[in-house]
Amino acid sequence: MADETERATLLEFPCDFPIKIMGAQVDEFAPTVLEVVRRHAPGFDGESMEMRASANGKYLSLTCTLRAESRAQLDALYRELTAHPLVKVVL
């Protein structure tokens, strides 16, 4: 497995970076995720967020492609998203 330094060199910043966030399909899920993403990427256009419900409608998958400026920015975003109680998985 690559160490932090090696993984950090795989991306050239700034770059467009897709993040997939999955959670239960509840009314507040998408707005909450959008709020978190915009805290870390203020220029993110919420209209570009892609939403897909699971086959049984229990879960919602959101894909946010943001303009990432640094590894630290992405790390902070992942930390906040994975710590949120509404979020089940972040890829």
HELIX and SHEET records of a PDB file:
HELIX    1   1 GLU A    4  ALA A    8  1                                   5    
HELIX    2   2 PHE A   29  HIS A   40  1                                  12    
HELIX    3   3 GLY A   46  SER A   48  5                                   3    
HELIX    4   4 ARG A   71  ALA A   83  1                                  13    
SHEET    1   A 4 GLU A  50  ALA A  53  0                                        
SHEET    2   A 4 TYR A  59  ALA A  68 -1                                        
SHEET    3   A 4 CYS A  15  ALA A  24 -1                                        
SHEET    4   A 4 VAL A  87  VAL A  90 -1                                        
END                                                                             
